[in-house]
Amino acid sequence: MTSLRFDELAELLGDGGIVEHDVDLGRRTTYRVGGAGALFVTLLTAEAANALAAWLPSGVRVAVLGNGSNVLVADEGFSGITVHLAGEFDEILVEGELVTCGGGADLPRVARRSVEAGLSGFEWAVGVPGTVGGAIAMNAGGHGSSTAESLLVASVLDLSTGATCLRYCEEFSFGYRHSNLKSHELVLSATFALREGNREDGLAQLRDIVAWRRAHQPGGQNCGSVFINPSTVAAGAAIDACGLRGRRSGTASVSEKHANFIQADPDGTARDVISLISEVAAEVKSQSNLVLTTELKVLGDHAERFPLLLRLVTP
Ligand SMILES: Cc1cc2nc3c(=O)[nH]c(=O)nc-3n(C[C@H](O)[C@H](O)[C@H](O)COP(=O)(O)OP(=O)(O)OC[C@H]3O[C@@H](n4cnc5c(N)ncnc54)[C@H](O)[C@@H]3O)c2cc1C
């Protein structure tokens, strides 16, 4: 693709989108490490999303990035097109017990809006720094609940065909931190079916969740839990039992506060984070015969260079 085509895209999207070149992708994630994205497209309207899908040259790699709170960008960056939602995709609409949100809406905002409206069922999301689209892709959850428990239906744009369809909850094949959403599918909006609750109780629950997170989880540069909890034990407890709390590899370290969090230093590299993830998984396998798989996903070119245990944003 030539820069001429990029200019053509900016013109095509008009006020409905922002097209940027050589964007520091790492800075768009909570890890805040990693390289640049060749082209970063922020979609502000559904018309622009359709126009992008119609324009996309076949064979170009596309990645969708929400708040980047579950993504580690490779140091070499990503040469494809990264798509991000903002503008009308940040909106939240409450109608009775239904809450309809754009795919870019922040989860803590959705949690607070639903509680303010006297609804219950989304409180768990108040401490998850992702978006609605990211929550559906990951089946994010916590505090005994998950996205799958209240999602009714989502509008999904297939960026490879330009077709938009409504996909009902049972069609996502949700599992633990898993959905069948493909890397070229963009969640434009979603409707959650919540239940009537008590506003004061809901506000108290939000406060408890926020306080619990402050007490148990570290701040700084991380992506939350790195490993999926195996069925028999919490991943953090398994890592801790192997004496890995505080283990360091270059600019990355296992959090002293929560052993399933791997922190990056301010001047850190994705390479060090990946190397520590591999080291921790190998040590837990050798000491406990437990196979850990990752919750976080890596965004970058050359998938063959990443250790097999890592999940990738693009195939
Ligand atoms: C401090 C901290 C605490 C966390 N706590 C939790 C927790 O309690 N529970 C939990 O489940 N997770 C937790 N996470 C991880 C993360 O916040 C969730 O996985 C979240 O749902 C990711 O949303 P995102 O918008 O940041 O997605 P990203 O990280 O940007 O992307 C994650 C995946 O979703 C896809 N995606 C994003 N937006 C869309 C879209 N609109 N359409 C299609 N695909 C999309 C991406 O392509 C990627 O595959 C935590 C992270 C941090 C940093």
The ligand as an SDF file (V2000), in Angstrom:
LIG
                    3D

 53 58  0  0  0  0  0  0  0  0999 V2000
   -5.5450   -3.4590   35.8600 C   0  0  0  0  0  0  0  0  0  0  0  0
   -6.3020   -4.4320   34.9720 C   0  0  0  0  0  0  0  0  0  0  0  0
   -7.3040   -5.2130   35.5350 C   0  0  0  0  0  0  0  0  0  0  0  0
   -8.0040   -6.1260   34.7340 C   0  0  0  0  0  0  0  0  0  0  0  0
   -8.9860   -6.8830   35.3090 N   0  0  0  0  0  0  0  0  0  0  0  0
   -9.6830   -7.7490   34.5490 C   0  0  0  0  0  0  0  0  0  0  0  0
  -10.7320   -8.5480   35.1140 C   0  0  0  0  0  0  0  0  0  0  0  0
  -11.0420   -8.4630   36.3010 O   0  0  0  0  0  0  0  0  0  0  0  0
  -11.3890   -9.4020   34.3120 N   0  0  0  0  0  0  0  0  0  0  0  0
  -11.0840   -9.5290   32.9810 C   0  0  0  0  0  0  0  0  0  0  0  0
  -11.7350  -10.3290   32.2910 O   0  0  0  0  0  0  0  0  0  0  0  0
  -10.1060   -8.7850   32.4010 N   0  0  0  0  0  0  0  0  0  0  0  0
   -9.4060   -7.9030   33.1510 C   0  0  0  0  0  0  0  0  0  0  0  0
   -8.4150   -7.1550   32.5760 N   0  0  0  0  0  0  0  0  0  0  0  0
   -8.0850   -7.3410   31.1380 C   0  0  0  0  0  0  0  0  0  0  0  0
   -8.8580   -6.4260   30.1750 C   0  0  0  0  0  0  0  0  0  0  0  0
   -9.2380   -5.2080   30.8130 O   0  0  0  0  0  0  0  0  0  0  0  0
  -10.0970   -7.1140   29.5870 C   0  0  0  0  0  0  0  0  0  0  0  0
   -9.7510   -8.2630   28.8570 O   0  0  0  0  0  0  0  0  0  0  0  0
  -10.8710   -6.1650   28.6580 C   0  0  0  0  0  0  0  0  0  0  0  0
  -12.0900   -6.7470   28.3110 O   0  0  0  0  0  0  0  0  0  0  0  0
  -10.1100   -5.8310   27.3650 C   0  0  0  0  0  0  0  0  0  0  0  0
  -10.7910   -4.7710   26.7240 O   0  0  0  0  0  0  0  0  0  0  0  0
   -9.9940   -3.7570   25.7790 P   0  0  0  0  0  0  0  0  0  0  0  0
  -10.9620   -2.8000   25.2070 O   0  0  0  0  0  0  0  0  0  0  0  0
   -8.8700   -3.1530   26.5260 O   0  0  0  0  0  0  0  0  0  0  0  0
   -9.4870   -4.7470   24.6700 O   0  0  0  0  0  0  0  0  0  0  0  0
   -8.0280   -4.8050   24.0230 P   0  0  0  0  0  0  0  0  0  0  0  0
   -7.0470   -5.1680   25.0780 O   0  0  0  0  0  0  0  0  0  0  0  0
   -7.7780   -3.5990   23.2420 O   0  0  0  0  0  0  0  0  0  0  0  0
   -8.2260   -6.0580   23.0610 O   0  0  0  0  0  0  0  0  0  0  0  0
   -8.4350   -7.3540   23.5820 C   0  0  0  0  0  0  0  0  0  0  0  0
   -9.0390   -8.2070   22.4690 C   0  0  0  0  0  0  0  0  0  0  0  0
  -10.3270   -7.6910   22.1600 O   0  0  0  0  0  0  0  0  0  0  0  0
  -10.4100   -7.3590   20.7760 C   0  0  0  0  0  0  0  0  0  0  0  0
  -11.2860   -6.1930   20.6450 N   0  0  0  0  0  0  0  0  0  0  0  0
  -11.2040   -5.0140   21.3200 C   0  0  0  0  0  0  0  0  0  0  0  0
  -12.2070   -4.1890   20.9400 N   0  0  0  0  0  0  0  0  0  0  0  0
  -12.9310   -4.8680   20.0190 C   0  0  0  0  0  0  0  0  0  0  0  0
  -14.0820   -4.5470   19.2230 C   0  0  0  0  0  0  0  0  0  0  0  0
  -14.7190   -3.3750   19.3020 N   0  0  0  0  0  0  0  0  0  0  0  0
  -14.5330   -5.4880   18.3580 N   0  0  0  0  0  0  0  0  0  0  0  0
  -13.9000   -6.6880   18.2260 C   0  0  0  0  0  0  0  0  0  0  0  0
  -12.8150   -7.0440   18.9510 N   0  0  0  0  0  0  0  0  0  0  0  0
  -12.3390   -6.1350   19.8300 C   0  0  0  0  0  0  0  0  0  0  0  0
   -8.9730   -7.1070   20.3500 C   0  0  0  0  0  0  0  0  0  0  0  0
   -8.8150   -7.3130   18.9540 O   0  0  0  0  0  0  0  0  0  0  0  0
   -8.2390   -8.1390   21.1740 C   0  0  0  0  0  0  0  0  0  0  0  0
   -8.3000   -9.4070   20.5470 O   0  0  0  0  0  0  0  0  0  0  0  0
   -7.6930   -6.2290   33.3490 C   0  0  0  0  0  0  0  0  0  0  0  0
   -6.6990   -5.4140   32.8000 C   0  0  0  0  0  0  0  0  0  0  0  0
   -6.0030   -4.5280   33.5910 C   0  0  0  0  0  0  0  0  0  0  0  0
   -4.9550   -3.6460   32.9710 C   0  0  0  0  0  0  0  0  0  0  0  0
  1  2  1  0
  2  3  1  0
  2 52  2  0
  3  4  2  0
  4  5  1  0
  4 50  1  0
  5  6  2  0
  6  7  1  0
  6 13  1  0
  7  8  2  0
  7  9  1  0
  9 10  1  0
 10 11  2  0
 10 12  1  0
 12 13  2  0
 13 14  1  0
 14 15  1  0
 14 50  1  0
 15 16  1  0
 16 17  1  0
 16 18  1  0
 18 19  1  0
 18 20  1  0
 20 21  1  0
 20 22  1  0
 22 23  1  0
 23 24  1  0
 24 25  2  0
 24 26  1  0
 24 27  1  0
 27 28  1  0
 28 29  2  0
 28 30  1  0
 28 31  1  0
 31 32  1  0
 32 33  1  0
 33 34  1  0
 33 48  1  0
 34 35  1  0
 35 36  1  0
 35 46  1  0
 36 37  1  0
 36 45  1  0
 37 38  2  0
 38 39  1  0
 39 40  1  0
 39 45  2  0
 40 41  1  0
 40 42  2  0
 42 43  1  0
 43 44  2  0
 44 45  1  0
 46 47  1  0
 46 48  1  0
 48 49  1  0
 50 51  2  0
 51 52  1  0
 52 53  1  0
M  END
$$$$
